[in-house]
Amino acid sequence: MAVDPSRPRAARLARFDAGLAGSAPRRAPITVERITQAALQVVSADGYDALTIRSVAKVLGTGPSSLYAHIVNKADIDDLLVGWVCSRIALPRSDPVRWREQLRDVYVQLRDLYLGYPGISRAALAIVPTHVETLRVSEGLFAIALASGAAPRTAAWVIDGLSLYVAGYALESALVERRRRDSEATWILSRDELVSRLEALPSDTFPQTTRYAAELTSGTGHERFDFTLELFMDNLARSSDRP
């Protein structure tokens, strides 16, 4: 069955699965769901860098050509992964009174899902989403942002900025953790070591860095994440006050 790359991914995938539903293969058929689960298995075991059409096909016990009845390229797998992540997110009904709490809750859910599959947030940075679950979450976040009273363009840009930040935050966390496990990655320092190195810099060249080394390296857990979310939301709230 020929693939028309110009058709939206969701429509292509639905059509192919529907076409296979009536068949009775001797072994479990390749489906979009199985491709998604195999891709998640690759990411869980070996990280996002190991994710290829070939590696997914290997998990499924088949050849790469078997996947092309359902996908066109690696971007389709990325789309499926992000859609799977978004399908796990619980969306509230937008509330003008609780919009800040609601935005924070949804983005914390997204952050934790990304962190659960290290590196998977790269998929969100590499595609134009077409998966219905991804679009569901985008719609929900946009509705919450609009409930703040912000203008539509402002709300849209804040949601875009927050989504990029959350994906980048999770990706950085995954990269640091991977390097931390690498015995040759000696550049990874404890906070105390980093503060000492910064304070040892020439103070005439780096007066602010040496003076505020502790502040530059401060923050535990997700404190910086929470701080950045609040900055975005503060600006969204201010924009709603403008005439």
C-alpha positions as CSV (number, residue, x, y, z in Angstrom):
1,M,0.0,0.0,0.0
2,A,1.6,3.2,-1.1
3,V,2.1,6.1,1.4
4,D,1.1,9.6,0.6
5,P,3.5,11.8,2.6
6,S,1.4,14.9,2.0
7,R,-1.4,13.5,4.2
8,P,-1.4,14.3,7.9
9,R,0.3,11.6,9.9
10,A,-2.8,10.9,12.1
11,A,-4.9,10.3,9.0
12,R,-2.3,8.0,7.4
13,L,-1.8,6.0,10.6
14,A,-5.5,5.6,11.2
15,R,-6.1,4.5,7.6
16,F,-3.3,1.8,7.7
17,D,-4.4,0.4,11.0
18,A,-8.0,0.2,9.8
19,G,-6.8,-1.6,6.7
20,L,-4.9,-4.2,8.7
21,A,-7.7,-4.8,11.3
22,G,-9.4,-7.4,9.2
23,S,-6.3,-9.4,8.4
24,A,-5.3,-12.5,10.3
25,P,-1.5,-12.8,10.2
26,R,0.3,-15.7,11.6
27,R,2.0,-13.5,14.1
28,A,1.0,-10.2,15.9
29,P,0.7,-7.5,13.2
30,I,2.7,-4.4,13.2
31,T,0.5,-1.6,14.4
32,V,1.0,2.0,15.4
33,E,0.5,1.1,19.1
34,R,3.2,-1.6,18.9
35,I,5.6,0.8,17.1
36,T,5.0,3.3,19.8
37,Q,5.6,0.8,22.6
38,A,8.8,-0.5,20.9
39,A,10.1,3.1,20.5
40,L,9.5,3.7,24.2
41,Q,11.3,0.5,25.0
42,V,14.3,1.6,23.0
43,V,14.4,5.0,24.8
44,S,14.0,3.4,28.2
45,A,16.8,0.9,27.6
46,D,19.3,2.9,25.6
47,G,18.2,6.6,25.5
48,Y,16.8,8.7,22.7
49,D,20.0,8.8,20.8
50,A,19.5,5.0,20.1
51,L,16.1,5.5,18.6
52,T,16.0,4.8,14.9
53,I,13.6,3.0,12.6
54,R,16.0,0.0,12.6
55,S,16.2,-0.1,16.4
56,V,12.4,-0.1,16.7
57,A,12.1,-2.8,14.1
58,K,14.6,-4.9,16.0
59,V,12.5,-4.7,19.1
60,L,9.5,-5.8,17.1
61,G,11.4,-8.7,15.6
62,T,11.0,-7.5,12.0
63,G,12.8,-5.5,9.4
64,P,12.6,-1.7,8.9
65,S,10.6,-2.2,5.7
66,S,7.7,-3.6,7.8
67,L,7.3,-0.2,9.5
68,Y,6.9,1.8,6.4
69,A,3.2,0.7,6.0
70,H,2.6,2.9,9.1
71,I,5.3,5.6,9.1
72,V,7.2,7.6,6.5
73,N,10.3,8.5,8.5
74,K,11.8,9.0,11.9
75,A,9.7,12.1,12.4
76,D,6.6,10.0,12.5
77,I,8.0,8.0,15.4
78,D,8.8,11.2,17.2
79,D,5.2,12.3,16.6
80,L,4.0,9.0,18.1
81,L,6.2,9.4,21.1
82,V,5.1,12.9,21.9
83,G,1.5,11.9,21.4
84,W,1.9,9.0,23.8
85,V,3.4,11.4,26.4
86,C,0.5,13.8,26.0
87,S,-2.0,11.0,26.2
88,R,-0.9,10.6,29.9
89,I,-1.6,14.2,30.8
90,A,-4.7,15.0,32.7
91,L,-6.2,18.4,31.6
92,P,-8.4,20.5,33.8
93,R,-11.3,22.6,32.6
94,S,-9.8,26.1,32.3
95,D,-10.7,28.3,35.3
96,P,-10.1,32.1,35.4
97,V,-9.6,31.8,39.1
98,R,-7.1,28.9,39.1
99,W,-5.3,29.4,35.8
100,R,-1.8,29.7,37.3
101,E,-2.2,26.6,39.4
102,Q,-3.6,24.8,36.3
103,L,-0.7,25.8,34.0
104,R,1.8,24.8,36.6
105,D,0.2,21.4,37.2
106,V,0.1,20.5,33.5
107,Y,3.7,21.5,32.9
108,V,4.9,19.6,35.9
109,Q,3.1,16.5,34.5
110,L,4.8,17.1,31.2
111,R,8.2,17.6,32.8
112,D,7.9,14.4,34.9
113,L,6.9,12.3,31.8
114,Y,9.8,13.7,29.9
115,L,12.2,12.9,32.8
116,G,10.8,9.4,33.0
117,Y,12.1,8.7,29.5
118,P,15.5,10.5,29.4
119,G,16.0,12.4,26.2
120,I,12.5,11.9,24.8
121,S,11.8,15.6,25.0
122,R,14.1,16.0,21.9
123,A,11.3,14.4,19.9
124,A,9.1,17.4,20.9
125,L,11.7,19.8,19.6
126,A,12.1,18.1,16.3
127,I,8.6,17.9,14.9
128,V,5.5,19.8,13.9
129,P,2.9,17.9,15.9
130,T,-0.1,16.3,14.3
131,H,-1.0,13.6,16.8
132,V,-4.5,14.1,18.2
133,E,-3.2,13.8,21.8
134,T,-0.5,16.4,21.3
135,L,-3.1,18.7,19.8
136,R,-5.5,18.0,22.7
137,V,-2.9,19.1,25.3
138,S,-2.0,22.2,23.2
139,E,-5.7,23.1,23.0
140,G,-6.0,22.7,26.8
141,L,-3.0,24.8,27.6
142,F,-4.1,27.5,25.3
143,A,-7.5,27.6,26.9
144,I,-6.0,27.9,30.4
145,A,-3.7,30.7,29.2
146,L,-6.7,32.5,27.7
147,A,-8.5,32.2,31.0
148,S,-5.9,34.5,32.5
149,G,-7.4,37.3,30.4
150,A,-4.3,37.6,28.1
151,A,-4.7,38.5,24.5
152,P,-4.8,35.4,22.2
153,R,-1.4,36.1,20.6
154,T,0.2,36.7,24.0
155,A,-1.3,33.5,25.4
156,A,-0.1,31.5,22.3
157,W,3.4,32.8,22.6
158,V,3.6,32.2,26.4
159,I,2.5,28.6,25.8
160,D,5.0,28.1,23.1
161,G,7.8,29.6,25.3
162,L,6.8,27.4,28.3
163,S,6.6,24.3,26.2
164,L,10.1,24.9,24.7
165,Y,11.5,25.6,28.2
166,V,10.0,22.4,29.7
167,A,11.4,20.3,26.8
168,G,14.8,22.0,27.1
169,Y,14.9,21.6,30.9
170,A,14.1,17.9,30.6
171,L,16.7,17.4,27.8
172,E,19.4,19.1,29.8
173,S,18.6,17.0,32.9
174,A,18.9,13.8,30.7
175,L,22.2,14.9,29.2
176,V,23.7,15.7,32.6
177,E,22.5,12.4,34.1
178,R,24.0,10.5,31.2
179,R,27.3,12.3,31.5
180,R,27.2,11.7,35.3
181,R,27.2,8.0,34.7
182,D,30.1,8.3,32.3
183,S,33.3,7.5,34.1
184,E,35.3,9.7,31.7
185,A,33.1,12.8,32.2
186,T,35.3,14.4,34.9
187,W,33.9,17.8,34.1
188,I,30.9,17.1,36.3
189,L,31.5,18.7,39.7
190,S,29.7,19.0,43.0
191,R,28.2,22.4,43.7
192,D,30.9,23.1,46.3
193,E,33.7,22.3,43.8
194,L,32.0,24.5,41.2
195,V,31.7,27.4,43.7
196,S,35.3,27.1,44.6
197,R,36.4,27.2,41.0
198,L,34.3,30.2,40.2
199,E,35.6,32.0,43.3
200,A,39.1,31.3,42.3
201,L,38.8,33.1,39.0
202,P,40.6,36.5,38.7
203,S,38.3,38.9,40.5
204,D,39.4,41.9,38.3
205,T,38.2,40.0,35.2
206,F,35.2,38.3,36.7
207,P,34.1,40.6,39.6
208,Q,30.4,39.5,39.6
209,T,31.1,35.8,39.1
210,T,33.5,35.6,41.9
211,R,31.3,37.7,44.2
212,Y,28.1,35.8,43.5
213,A,29.4,32.3,42.8
214,A,27.0,30.9,45.4
215,E,24.0,32.6,43.9
216,L,25.0,31.5,40.4
217,T,25.0,27.9,41.4
218,S,22.1,27.9,43.8
219,G,18.9,25.9,43.6
220,T,18.0,22.3,44.5
221,G,15.5,19.9,43.0
222,H,13.2,21.8,40.7
223,E,13.5,25.2,42.3
224,R,14.8,26.8,39.1
225,F,12.1,25.2,37.1
226,D,9.4,26.6,39.4
227,F,11.1,30.0,39.3
228,T,11.1,30.1,35.5
229,L,7.4,29.0,35.3
230,E,6.5,31.8,37.6
231,L,8.3,34.3,35.5
232,F,6.3,33.3,32.4
233,M,3.1,33.4,34.3
234,D,3.8,36.7,35.9
235,N,4.2,38.2,32.5
236,L,1.0,36.5,31.3
237,A,-0.8,38.0,34.2
238,R,0.6,41.5,33.6
239,S,-0.5,41.3,29.9
240,S,-4.1,40.6,30.9
241,D,-4.1,43.9,32.9
242,R,-3.3,46.0,29.8
243,P,-6.1,47.9,28.1
